[in-house]
Structures are given as C-alpha cells and as structure tokens.
Amino acid sequence: MKKLTFQINHHCQEMRTGTVTVNGRQLTTPAVVQTGSALTTLTPAELAECGVQAIKQDAIDYWLTASHPGDLHAFLGWSGILVTASGADRAYQWAKPRGRKHDGVSFHDPVSGQLKFYTPQDARAIQRGLGADLTTGFARADAYFAPVDDLNAAVEQTNGWLTSNPCLAGDLAPLVGGGLKWARQTSLTAVPAGASGYSILGVTPDVPVAEQVRLLNELVGMMEPTKLRYLPTSGDLHQLVAALLCGLDLIDSDLAGREAAMGNAIVGFGRLPLDRERFAGDGQALADRCNCPTCRAGVSRAAIHHLLTTSQPVGERYLLLHNLFTINQLLARIRVMIAAGQISADLRKFTRQCGQ
C-alpha cells in the first residue's frame, strides 16, 4: 500500500508551501498539475525542464479504449507525480438525464456510439492499474449554476457512494454542490478520515473569478488544514493566481498551451500576441533574462512571428515551451514569497486587477 504524506512548511495569510511525498516521488506546493496539449506535444524531459512536477490523465480514456498500459510512469516515460481523475464529469456531459443512475452513469461513447455504463468501482480499478500517485474520486457532476434540486441530488448521490465505500474517495475526495455553501458543507461530511485531501469539483473556467474566490474562501475555512486542497480546473492567469491566493495547493493548468495556440507569449502578468505585424522585425527575445528553452536558444520574436504567420507548427511549440516555463517560474516565485511571508507589489497589483 502506498504511503502519502503532506508536510506544510510555511504560511502566508491563507497561502502555504508544502511537500507531497508519495511512492518515492516528491512535489513542492503550491504547484500546477499539467493537463492538455503540453502532454501530447512535449517530451517528458521537456516538461521537466520547464518545471512541471505533476501531470494528469483521465481514467475514462483508458476505460473506453479497453487499453491496459500498466503503470503510466513507465508507459509515458514520466518520473514525476501522476494525478489521475475518474473522468466522471465527462461521462455525465455525454449522458442524457435518464443516464444518471444510482450506481453510475450510462452514456453513448462519442467515438464508437456504443452504450456504456461507468461506475465508481470501474474508475477506482482503472486508476489503481495506471499506477497513479494521486487519485480523485468518482462524483456525480453538475454545472456550477445548475438548479438547486440537481445540486442537491449530486451531493446525495456522491455522499452515498463515499459513505458505503470510503476507498472510492481516492486520495483527493470529491466535493460537489456548485456555489451553494450548505451543499458543499454537506459534501464535506462524507469525506473519509483517511483521505489525503479534497478535490473541489464543478468550478469551471466560465465561473466568474469573484464567485470562484467567494466559494474557495468559504471552503478553505471549512476544510481540515492539514489536508491537500486541489482545484481540477484550468482557467486563465487571473483565475490561477486568485485560486493560489485562496490557499489552494494544486491547480490544473493548460494555460501555457491555450495561450500558445492563440499565438501569445506570456511575459510577466501580460501576453505578447506574436502573430501581430508589429513583431515582424522585432529581434528581441520573448522576455528579458528568461531562461526558458526558447529564449536560451536565441529564438527572436520576429522568428516566431514568421513561423506563426506561415503556419509552421514549431512556432507554437516555441511558445508552449516558453509559456510553460514562465508559469512554473511564477509558481516558484510565489513559493519564495510565501516562505518569506510577504507578497510582492507586482502580484498584489495583479490581484487587485482580478478583483482580489
């Protein structure tokens, strides 16, 4: 049986730094869990070079294809932390209302069209087989602003699963209930004592930042302070920083890839739209004193502009490497600030812009 520990090292207001140790691997928090295009575009060595500590995989992808790759660390060549989600949220998106059963969810596979029935037990078995370091539990998923009756049903059904079989919670127990404080409180009551943390579900990027902050501040105050806090959603830079300031330890992110796909380089708290004509003759690096693979290689803004405007994929790849490195450097800076007990003036200014 794996041993998972979370040691809190420093505090600064609601924020904290910590160390997660599991299966002989370590991760320093707060940190992003990398999702999306970076995992299919970059090699594991490139991910690590850009500061990635954890990657995420959805168990439902392997369940749908009936593939059994074994431990994904070996299969993918990844030596860092592996987080797996059940993928139940996607199953519920594909399901019709009558597909929401008391013991799982019924839906048609969007690729094959076959009728499938996915259960919490299926998800747990797949996650174990994939060699996950951190697992999130199966939960009934409903939209953040869903009707109260639907949110109440999601809490009741998810709590029923966790109460009858606590191991279904995984390492990071699911919390559901949309934006309703009482529903989230009820969801918390079913979290098994042995869970290592919480996975705050249903907070999608379309939820306004101010509303996210309200909910997260409420939840952090209700959670056991020694447990991990995980937000499995990938928003923009404002949402990422806002969640960090609320005291979250782990947050999903595909921000680097989404900005690269739009031709943007993240610089500081802003972005450079490299596909714009004004960069055609700009021989500067993407950012001053940047140590990312792209800037170290001497690739100029003009070169990336040319690659983007002539539809050469390497241009987006250069941006992805830079953005990924920049985001993880920001997290490293924030960890230093927390350890010092002081948030920098530029971060405070940025947080005021996003309503903090």
N, C-alpha and C positions, 0 to 999 in steps of 0.2 A: 504494500500500500504506500502511495506517495506521501511525503511529508511536506506540507506547505506552511511557510511562516511569513509573517509580515511584521517587520520591525519599523516603528516610526522613529525617525531620527531628529527632526526639527519641526517646530511650529512657527507660523507667522499668521496671525489672525486665524481664519478658518483653513488656511493652506498648511500642508505639511509635506515633508520629504520622508521617504521610506525606502526600505529594501525588501523586495519579494524574493524568497528563495524557495525553489521547488525543483525536484528531480535533478539536483546538482547545477541548476541554472539560476542566474540572478538578474534582477531588473530593478533599476532605481526609479522611484516615483517622485513627482508626477511624470507620466510618460504617455505618449500616444501609442495606440495599437494600430499598426498599419493595415489598411484594407485597400481594395480597389486595384487600379491599373498598375500601381508600382509593383505589385506582386506578380504580375504577368509580363512586365516589361524589363525589370531589372533582375540581375542575378542575386543570390543570397549574399555574396561577397560585396556587391554594390550597395545592397540595403544596409548591411552592417557598416560599411564605410561612411554612409550618410547618417549614421547614428540611430538606426532603427533597432529597437530592443525586442519588440514583440510584433508578431504578425497574426492575422486572424483568418480562419477558414470556417465555412458553414458546413455542418454535418449533413444537411439535407442534400447538398450537391453530390456527396458520395453515396448517400442512400438511394437517390433517384437513379443513379447510373449503375447501382449494384457493384461499384468498384471497391476493392479491398486492398488499398496500397500498404496497409500496415502503418507503422509509426511514420508520421509525416516529416519528422525531423530528418530521418534517413532518406525518405522518398523525395523530399524537396531540397535536401542539402542545407537545411536551416538549423543552426546550432543555438539560436536564441529561444525566447519564450514563445510557445504556441498557444494561442487562445482559440477555442472553438465555440461557436454558437450552435444552438439546435437548428436554427433556420425556421422555427415555427412561425415567425412573423411573416415569412414569405408564403408558407403553406396557407395561412389564413387569408393572405391577399388573393391567392388563387381560388380559394374556396367560396362557394355560394353560401348564403345564410344557413341553409339546411345541412351544410357540410360540417358545421360546428357541433361535434358530438361530445358526450360526457367523458369519453375515454380517448379522444384525439381529434384529428381533423381530416376530413375527406375532401379531395380536390382532384382535378384533372391535371396531369403533368403537362405544362405548357409546351413541351417539346414533342412528346410522343402522343399526347392526347389520352393516355391511359388513366383510368381511375385509380387513385392511390389513397391509402389510409395511413396517416403518420401519427405515431403515438409517442408519449414521453419516454416509454421504455425503448422504442426504436432509437430515439435521439441519444439517450444515455449510452446504449450499447455501441453506437457508431462513434461517439466521442471517445469512449474508452479505447476502442480499436485503433483510433487515429493517433493515440499517444499524446493527447492534449495535456499541457501543463496547467491551464486554467480553463474550466468549462463553465458555460452559463446554462441555467436550467430552462426547461420547456415551459412555456406560458401561453395562455390564450392572449392573442394580440388584438387590440382595438385602437382606433385612431385616438389621438390625444383629446380631440374635441368631440368624441363620439357621444351619443345620448347617454344620460346617466344610467339607464337600465342596462345598456351594453357594457359600460364600465363596471358596474356592479356585478354583472354576470362573469366578466373576465376575472375579477378578484375572487369571486366564489369558486369558480372552476379551478383556477390556478392554485388557490389555497387548499382545495380538496386534494389535488394531486400531491402537493408537498406534505400535507398532514398525513396522508395514508402511506406515503413512501418518501421519507426525508431525503434519501440519496438522489432523488430526481431533481433536487435543487441545484446539483452540481456544486462547484466551488463558489460561484458567484450567484446567489439566489435571486430569482427574478422578482422585481417589484413592479406591479401594474396598477392601473387606476387613473390614467390620464392626468388631468390637472386638479383632481379632487383630493383635498387633504385627507378627508376621512377615509376615502377609498385606499389611498396609499398607506395610511395608518393600519387599516385592516390587513392589507397585503403584508405589511411588516410582521404581523403576528404569526404568520405561517413560516417565517424563515427559521430553518433548523439551527439549533445552537452550534452544530458542528460546521456550518457554512463559513467559509473564509471571508466572505464579503457579499456585496449587493450588486446586482445588475439592474440599473434603472431603465426600464423599457418604455417605449411609446413616446419618447421625447424626440420627435423627428425634426430635421432642419427647418421645416416650414413653421414651427412654433416660434413666435417672436422671442427675441433674446430676453427682453424684460420678463416675459412669462416663464421662460426657462429658469431664469435666476430666482424668481419667486419660489418656484417649485423646489429647485435644488437646495435653496437655503432652508426651506421647511424640512426637507428630507434629511439633510445633513444633521440638523438638530435632533432628529428622532432616531438616527442610526447609532449602533454601538460604535464608539470612537476607535476601537482597536481593529475594526474590520475594513477591508478594502472597499472603495467606492468606485464603481465602473459605470461610465455612460457610453453605451454602444450606439452612438450616433455620430455622423460625420457632417459637421456644418462648416461655416466659413470661419475666418480668423477671429472675428468678433465673438462668435459662439464658443470657439475653442478657449479663448482667453477668459471669457466670462465663466465658463464651467470650471476652469482651473482656480479662479478666484473664489469660487464657492467651496473649494476644498475637495474636488474630485481627484482621484489618484490615477485613473486610467480612462482614456477617452479615445474612441475610434477616430481615425482620420484618413481621408483620401483627398485632403485639401491640396496636397502637392500635385497629384495627378490631374485633378479637375482644373486647377489654375494653368498647368502646363498645356492641357488640351485646348484652353482658350487663348494660348499664346502669351500668357502672363508669367513674369518672373516676380517672385516675392522678394521684396527688398525692404528690410525693416518691418514696419507695420503697413506698408503700402505695396503696390504692384506696378510693374512696368509692362505695358502692352506692346510686346516686341514686334507684333505684326503691323504696327503703325509706321507710316512712311518716315516719320521723323527719326527713326532709328537706323535708316538705311546707310548713313555714313558715320555712325557712332562707333568709334573704335574702342570705347571703354569696356572693361569687364562688367559683368552684371552688377556687381557690388564691390565697393572698396574693401580691401583686406579680407575678402571672402576666401575661405579655404576649401570650398566645395570642389568636387572633381572637375566640373565645367570651368570654373574660374582658374583653377590650378593649371588646366590645360591651355589657358590663354585664349579661350573662345570669346570673341567680342560680341557686343550687342548687334553690330552690323551683320556679323556672320550668321547669328541666329535669326535675325530678321530675314536674311536671304533664304535660309533653309525653310523657314515657315511659309514665306510667300511663294516659294516654288514647290510647296507640298512635299518636302523631304522629311521623312519621319524622324531623322536624327535631331532635327531642331527641337521637336517636342521632348525628345529623350534628354537633350542637354538641359532643358528647362526643368524636367522632372528631377534630375539629379540635384540641380541647384535648389529647387524648392524643398525637396525632402531634407536636404542638409540644413537649410535655413530654419525650417520648422523645428527640427530636433536641436539645433543650436539655441533657439528661443527657449525650448523646454529646459535645456541645460542652464541657461541664464536665470530662468525662474527658480530652478532648484538652488542656485547660488544665493539668490535674493532671499528665499525662504530661510536658508541656513543663517544668513546674516541678519534676519529679522527686519528687513527693510525692502520695500518695493520701489523700484526706480521711478524717476519722474516721467520718463517716456512711456512706461507701462501704465502709470496712473492716468496720464493724459489719454492714452488709447482707451482705457476702460471707461473714462468719462464719455468718450465718443460713442461707446456701445451701451450707454445707459447705466453704467455702474457708479 
